[in-house]
Amino acid sequence: MLITSAPDQAGCPRHPALAEAIERSVSTDGVHPTAIGGMWLARMSEPSPPVHGVHEAAVCIIAQGRKQVMLGEEVYVYDHARFLVVSVDVPVVGQVIEASADAPYLCVRLDIDPRRLNELILEIDPGPVRNAPAPSLALSATTPELFDAVVRLVRLLETPSDIPVLAPLIQREILYRLLRTDQGPRLREIAACESRLGQVSRAIHWLKINYQRPFRMETLAAEARMSPSALHQHFKAITAMSPLQYQKQLRLQEARRLILAQGLDAATAGHNVGYDSPSQFSREYSRLFGAPPLRDATRLRTRPELVRTA
C-alpha cells in the first residue's frame, strides 16, 4: 500500500527559508548531528538506493526533495508538504527518490523526547489518550507555523551562543505546533507510558538490550505488562512485524555495523549477535540487505552516507 503526500497546489518543490538555513550549515552529503541536541540535518545530492536502518522516534521535515520510507508492506512518500512522524524505534527501509546536485534533498530530523512532551501535555491539556494501536509511521500536512519554528531552530546553528537559551524554547514550541496537527493523538500516546504504544515501547526497549539472547513471549509480555497474545497483536499492528522478526532485524543491523566499523568477518559478526549457524546468518543477511556480508560491506565503504538517512 502506498501512503503518499498530497500534491503541492502551489507547485513549489521546496520550502526556501528552511532549505537555505540547512544549506548554510551542511555542505556534504549524509546525516549530520548538530550542536542542538536531538536535531540532525540530512543532505543528499542524488537519489539513493534503499537504505536499511532502525529509525528512532522522531519527526522528519523535508525542506527540499522527496523521500520514501517502507515499513512492512506500507510505503510512505513525503516531501516539504508533509512531515513524517515515527512513534517508536522501528526497522525501516528509507530511500531518497528526488534529489540533484542543483536541488539536493534537505531534511531536518527532530528526535522526540517523551518526557519533555509529557510535561507540555500536562501543562496545556492532559486530555484522554487514544489506546488503539496504530502503525508507527504516519504523515501529516506541514503547517506554516511548524515550518517557521523549525527554520528558527536551524538558524540558531549560525549563532551558537544563543543555543543554550533559545533552543529549548523553540523545541518546546515545535512540540506544541505538532500537538496542534492531526498527529496530536499519536504524540499523546508517545508521552503516555501506559498506552498500548507505551507498553509496546517497553517490549522494544527490552529487545534492543537483549537482542543477542533467545526469548520467550511470556518474558517479553511480562516486561510490557500485557498478555502474550495481546502483545503479539499490538506489536505487529505498530511495527508491522512480530517480536521475533523485530529481533532478527536488530541482529542483522548490528552485525552489519560490526562488519563495517570493526572489520569483523561475517562468521564472527554473526556469532556476536546471536547466530549459531554461519550459513543461516549469511542467508538471512543476504535476504535483508540484498548481498552477502562482505560484498555488502565493500559497497557501503565506498558510500558511507548510505548507511543512515533521515
N, C-alpha and C positions, 0 to 999 in steps of 0.2 A: 504493500500500500504506500502511495506517495502522499506525503503531507508537505505542502509547499507554501511559500509566501505568496501573498496576493500580488498581482501585477501592480507596478508603480504607476499611478494615474498621471503623475507629472512627467514621467519618462526620464527622470533623473537617476543615473546609475550609482549615485554616491551621496553621502552627506558631507558637503565640502568642509565645514568647520572642523568636524571630527577627523576627517581624512588628513587635513593639513596639520592638525595637532599631533596625530600619530606619526606622520612622516617627519616632523621636526624632531621626534625622539628616537625613531628607529630607521635605519637606512639599509639594513641587511635582512635577508630572508630568515624566517624562523620564528619561534615563540620566545619572547624576551621577558624576563622578570623585570620589575621596575622598583624604584625607591619607595613606592606606595605599596604597603603590604596587601597582598591579596589581589593585586592588579597586574595583568600580563598584557603585553601588546604583541600581536601577530602580524607578520608581513609575508606575502608570497608573490613573486613577480611572474609566476606562471602557474597554470593548473597543476595540481599534484595527483599522483596515484593514490589509491586508498591507503590510509594510514590507520593502523590499529593502536588503540590506547585505552586506558581506563580514565574516563572523563569524571573529574570530581564535581561535586555540587557547585554550580556556578551559573552566571548569566553571561551570555556572549552577544555582543552588539557589534554588528558589522558597519563600517563606515563606507567601504567600497569593495566591490566584488561579490562573489556568491559562493556558498558552500553547501554541501550536503553531509548529513550525519546519518548513519544507518545503525539502528538498534533492532536486532532480530530481523523481521520482515518489513519493518517500517523504515521509510526514507524521509527525512526531514530536510527540505531545501529552503534556505533562507538567505536574505540579503539585508540591505540597510532598512528595508521597510518593516522587517520583523526581527525580533530578538529571540534567542533560544534560551530556555530555562532547563537546567539539569538538576533534578531534585535529590539524587543520591549518586554515590560513586558507582559508575557502571561502565563495563567494556563496550566501546563503540568503534565504528569504522568511520573516520572523517575524510573528506575529500574536498579540496578547493576546486571548484568547477568553472570559475570565472576570474581570471587574473591575467595581467600582462605587464611588460616592463614599463609601459606608459601609464597604466592604471592598475597598480598592484592591489591584491587583496589585502585589506587592512581591517583589523578587528581588535576589540577590547574584550578581555575576559575578566570578570569580577567574581572571585570566589565568594560563596555565601557563608557567612558566619551565623549559625543558628542562634548563638547566644545573643549577639547584637540584634538580630532580627526579632527574637522573642522580647527583648527589652522594649523595642519600639512598638511592637504589637500590644504589649500590656499597657503602654502609655497612651496610645491613640484609640484603641478599640479592641479589647480582648476578643469578643465575639466567639461564635461557635467554630469548631474545626471540622471540616469535611473528613469523614473517615472511610470513604470508599476508595479502594486502591486505584491509582491511575498510572499510566506509563510515566517513566522517569524523565522523558523528554517532552517538551511542549513548545509551541511557537505562539507569539503574540505580537500585535502591532506595536511598533516603537513610537512612542508619543513625542511631540516636540519638547515637552518638559523633561522627559527622560534623557533625550539627546543633549539638551542644554546642560544638565547636571554632569553627564559623562564628559562632555567637552571641557567643562571647567576642571574636572578631576584630572584629565590627561594633561591639561595646560599647566597644572601645578608642577609637573616634571621640569618645567623651564625655570621655576623659582624654588629650588629645593628647600630653602629656609622656611617657606610657607607650609611645607607638607605636614610637619607635626601638629600644627594648629588647625589648618583648614581641611586637610584630607579627611579626618574623621567626621567633620560636619557635612561634607559633600557626600561621603559614603552613606551617611545616615539619610540624607535627602534622597539618594538613589534608591535605597531600600523603601522609603516612603513612596516614591513615584512608582516603583514596581508593585507595591501593595495596592495601588490605585488602578492597576491594569486588571485584565481578566485573569491574570495569574496570581492574584491575591490569595484565593483559597489554597493554591498549591504552596505558596510561601508560608502560609499559616501552618500547613502540615509539616513543612520542614522544621519550623520552630517548635512544634509540639512533640515532645519526646514520646508521648503515649498514643499518638496517632498510629494508624496502620503503617504509614510511611516511616514513622519513628521506630516502630518495632522491627520492620524490615531493615532499617538502617543499623540497628544493633546487630542483627544477624550478619549483615555485610561487614561491619567492623570486626566481628569475630572471625569471619572467613579471611579477611585481609591479614589478620595477625597469625592465623593458623593454617594458611593456605597449603603448607607442606604436609600437613597431617590428614590422614583419613578421618572422617567424622560420621557420626550417626545423626539422623534428623532429629532424634529426641534431644540430643545435646544442643543442637543449634536452636531448636524450638524453645528450649528452656532459657537460652540466652535472650531470645526475642520476646519471651513471655507470651507465647502463643502455642496452640496445639500444633503438632507436626503437619496435619492436613491443612490447617489454616495458613501456616507459614508457607507451605509449598504453593498454595493458591495465590496468596498475596505477593509472594516473592516473584512468581512468574508474571503476574499482572504488572508489576512495577518495572522489573528488569528485562522482561521478555526471555528469560531463561530460568532453568531450575537452579537451586543452590549448587548442585554438583557441576552443572555446566559453567556456572559462575566461577567456582573454584578452579576448574580446568583452564579457563581464560586467564585467571590470575597467575597460575603456574606458568603458562606459556609466555605471558608478558614478562614475568620476572626472569625466566630463562633467557629470553631474548636480550634483556638488559644485561644479564651476566655475561653473555657471549660478546656483546658489543663493548661493554665498559671494562670488563676484567679479562677479556680474551680467553675465556674458558672454552674447552672443546665441548661438543654437543652432549656427549655422554655424561661428563661431569656436571654440566649445567642442568641436564635433565634430572640427574640424581639429586642435586642440591634442592630442587623444587618439589621433589616427592615422587619422581618416576623411578620404578624399579627396572623397567624394561627400556633399554636404549632404542630399540626398534619401534616400540609403541610411542615413545617420545618423539622420535623423528617423524613418524607417520602423522601424529596429531599436530605437530608444529607445521608441517608442510600443508596440512589441510587448512589450518587457520591463516597462515601468512603467505601461502602460495609458492613456497620454495623451501628446500631443506635448510637446516640451521646455518651451515657455513656459507652457502650461496646467498642466503638472505642477508647475513651479516656483511658479506663483501659488498653487496649492493647498497646497504644502508650507510656504510662507512664513507661512500663517495658522495652521499647526500644526507648528512646528519639532520638537516632541517625537517626531514620526513619522519623522524621518529616520533614527533609530537606536534600537533597543530591545535590551534584554538579558534 
